[in-house]
Amino acid sequence: MKLPTNLYSRLIGYTLLLTYILIIVGGATRVYDAGISCPDWPHCYGFYIPFPESKIPGGYTVGFQHFTWWQVSLEWSHRALASLVGFGLVAISFKAVQRIRKGQSQPQEKAALALALALLTVQIGLGGLTVLKSNINWSVVMHLGTAMLFFGSIVWLRRAVASNGQKATETTPVPLRLSLYAMAVLVWVVMLIGAFVSSSHVGGVCGGLFSCDGVWMPSPKVDIGQHIHMQHRLFALLTVILSIVLVVLAKRTAPHLRKVALHVHLMVWGQVALGVATLYSFASYPEYYYPLSIAHLAWGTLVWLGALGAILTLHYGRHGRYHG
């Protein structure tokens, strides 16, 4: 039976979607303190499917801490989705080998796939480290940072396949090009600092806008939580400023990228709005803090996707966009 010619692109698209969902579920697992609710691996309390709790001797208890079915469900779902992403990448690799043998594969396609495989290997190790370290903040930061890079590698692979070796024909001025790369780096850094803030439970230590208890940048020697929290705000502000610069530069020097720059700019403002809502919910509306934190991560991942998409448009042009 001959497989559909677009199966390769579909596999990449499905894996990309699953990775996005995996990141969100991973964020929910962190927010709800469910990262160690499954104490063993690859089982969970000795079972592949640890439901219902009544079949677990002693219930969902680790040490002296009891976890709810919701927390166990999140951690179990996170692992299941990670396995699906892994299987998806294996299927993509198998199909890629077929394309290479037929001479259909492009150099950048091979590079993107190799990067994705390397990052997935690192991510698996970091996932185990995060569990062993009981979700300590620095391990959570490393885990999320690598997840974003892996997500980006799949985005790159998808665009490289869609372009079929074609490159952008428009010329992009160096200042705009550098600004787009800086935007992607800034978004990634903001997300890493945000992961530290969330995993350290310091989302509300500075109260509302704009200072932190009257101080613009608390000393790390006095309160490291407040210092990191305000760093997150500072880098978010820099991201907003850079997004404005992108719009101005694109309008003046590269009209073909104006819509792309405006798209990224608007997404950044959406993320700021979610960040402010999350900030004030910490003390004023605690029942909304968890879902807002998850939404903040989900939208931030889309901002990262938008920044990467802008960079890929530099290299592949509009014809590099996937159309099915």
BELRA-V278041 format. One record per residue. N is the residue number from 1. PSI is psi in degrees with one decimal (999 if undefined). D_CENTER is the distance of its C-alpha to the mean C-alpha in whole Angstrom. Layout:
BEGIN
n=<N;N>
psi=<PSI;PSI>
d_center=<D_CENTER;D_CENTER>
END
This chain:
BEGIN
n=<1;2;3;4;5;6;7;8;9;10;11;12;13;14;15;16;17;18;19;20;21;22;23;24;25;26;27;28;29;30;31;32;33;34;35;36;37;38;39;40;41;42;43;44;45;46;47;48;49;50;51;52;53;54;55;56;57;58;59;60;61;62;63;64;65;66;67;68;69;70;71;72;73;74;75;76;77;78;79;80;81;82;83;84;85;86;87;88;89;90;91;92;93;94;95;96;97;98;99;100;101;102;103;104;105;106;107;108;109;110;111;112;113;114;115;116;117;118;119;120;121;122;123;124;125;126;127;128;129;130;131;132;133;134;135;136;137;138;139;140;141;142;143;144;145;146;147;148;149;150;151;152;153;154;155;156;157;158;159;160;161;162;163;164;165;166;167;168;169;170;171;172;173;174;175;176;177;178;179;180;181;182;183;184;185;186;187;188;189;190;191;192;193;194;195;196;197;198;199;200;201;202;203;204;205;206;207;208;209;210;211;212;213;214;215;216;217;218;219;220;221;222;223;224;225;226;227;228;229;230;231;232;233;234;235;236;237;238;239;240;241;242;243;244;245;246;247;248;249;250;251;252;253;254;255;256;257;258;259;260;261;262;263;264;265;266;267;268;269;270;271;272;273;274;275;276;277;278;279;280;281;282;283;284;285;286;287;288;289;290;291;292;293;294;295;296;297;298;299;300;301;302;303;304;305;306;307;308;309;310;311;312;313;314;315;316;317;318;319;320;321;322;323;324>
psi=<126.5;129.1;150.8;143.3;-23.3;11.9;-39.7;-48.5;-38.0;-40.5;-43.2;-43.5;-44.0;-40.5;-37.5;-44.5;-44.2;-36.7;-39.7;-45.4;-39.4;-41.7;-42.2;-46.3;-37.1;-40.3;-41.6;-38.4;-40.6;-45.7;-38.7;14.4;45.2;9.2;-26.7;23.0;-16.8;102.9;-14.3;166.6;138.6;-4.2;175.7;104.6;33.7;0.2;150.0;-33.1;97.9;37.4;140.8;172.1;-26.8;-21.6;-2.2;117.6;117.5;-3.7;-167.4;71.4;130.1;113.6;-119.0;11.0;129.5;133.2;148.1;164.7;-31.1;-43.3;-43.9;-38.7;-40.0;-49.0;-42.2;-42.2;-37.8;-44.2;-41.0;-43.1;-38.5;-38.5;-41.2;-41.1;-41.6;-45.7;-37.3;-42.4;-34.1;-43.4;-40.5;-42.6;-41.5;-44.1;-35.3;-38.4;-41.1;-41.7;-38.4;-43.0;-29.6;-1.4;23.8;-11.2;142.6;151.9;-43.6;-29.0;-43.7;-41.2;-42.5;-41.2;-42.0;-40.6;-42.4;-43.5;-42.1;-43.8;-35.4;-39.6;-44.8;-40.9;-37.0;-45.0;-40.4;-33.1;-43.7;-39.6;-39.8;-40.5;-45.5;-33.6;11.6;42.7;35.4;147.6;-43.0;-32.9;-34.0;-41.5;-45.9;-40.0;-45.5;-42.0;-43.5;-35.9;-41.4;-38.6;-38.9;-45.2;-43.8;-36.2;-35.0;-36.8;-45.0;-45.7;-43.6;-43.4;-37.2;-40.5;-41.4;-32.2;-25.4;41.4;-5.8;152.1;162.4;141.3;-19.3;148.4;131.6;124.8;147.4;-44.2;-41.7;-40.1;-47.7;-35.9;-37.5;-41.2;-40.6;-36.3;-45.2;-43.1;-43.7;-45.3;-43.0;-44.2;-42.7;-40.3;-37.1;-44.7;-37.8;-36.7;-38.0;-42.9;-47.2;-47.2;-20.0;-2.1;43.3;27.9;-23.4;16.7;-18.5;4.3;-145.5;-167.5;148.9;-26.4;-179.3;94.5;41.0;-2.0;133.7;-41.4;92.0;146.9;137.9;-22.8;-25.2;-49.9;102.8;-32.5;-46.7;-38.3;-48.1;-39.1;-45.3;-28.3;-39.7;-43.2;-42.3;-47.7;-31.2;-40.8;-41.7;-35.5;-41.5;-47.0;-44.0;-34.7;-33.8;-42.5;-41.1;-45.4;-44.6;-46.5;-42.4;-40.7;-37.2;-33.3;-18.5;77.4;-27.1;-15.4;7.7;-45.9;-37.5;-46.9;-41.8;-37.8;-46.8;-42.1;-47.3;-36.4;-36.7;-42.5;-35.5;-39.9;-38.4;-43.7;-42.8;-36.4;-42.9;-42.3;-41.7;-40.9;-50.2;-22.4;-22.7;-44.2;-35.4;-36.9;68.4;-24.1;-18.1;-4.4;-46.1;-53.5;-34.4;-36.7;-41.9;-42.0;-35.9;-43.1;-43.7;-44.0;-36.4;-36.9;-35.8;-34.5;-43.0;-42.3;-41.8;-40.5;-42.1;-39.6;-37.6;-42.1;-42.1;-30.8;-31.4;-39.9;-36.8;-15.7;-174.9;-26.3;-11.5;0.6;142.3;133.1;10.2;999>
d_center=<37;35;32;30;30;26;25;23;21;21;19;17;16;16;14;11;12;12;8;7;10;9;6;8;11;10;9;13;14;13;15;18;19;19;17;21;22;23;25;25;24;24;26;25;29;30;29;27;27;28;29;31;31;35;35;33;36;35;33;29;30;29;31;32;29;29;26;26;26;23;21;22;21;17;17;19;17;14;16;18;14;14;17;17;14;16;19;18;17;21;22;21;22;25;26;25;28;30;29;29;33;34;33;30;27;26;26;22;21;22;21;17;18;19;16;14;17;17;13;13;17;15;12;15;17;15;14;18;18;16;19;22;21;21;17;18;16;16;15;12;11;12;10;6;7;8;6;4;8;8;7;8;11;12;12;14;16;17;18;20;22;22;24;26;27;28;27;27;30;30;30;27;29;27;27;24;23;22;21;18;17;17;15;12;13;13;10;8;11;11;8;10;13;12;10;14;16;14;15;18;19;20;19;22;24;25;26;26;26;27;28;27;31;32;31;28;27;28;29;27;30;31;28;25;23;24;23;20;19;21;19;16;19;20;17;16;20;19;17;19;22;20;19;23;24;22;24;27;27;26;29;31;31;29;29;27;24;25;23;20;20;21;18;16;18;19;15;15;18;16;14;17;18;16;16;20;20;18;20;23;23;22;26;28;26;24;24;21;19;17;17;16;13;11;12;11;7;8;9;7;5;8;9;7;9;12;12;12;14;17;17;17;20;22;22;23;24;24;26;22;21;21;23;24>
END
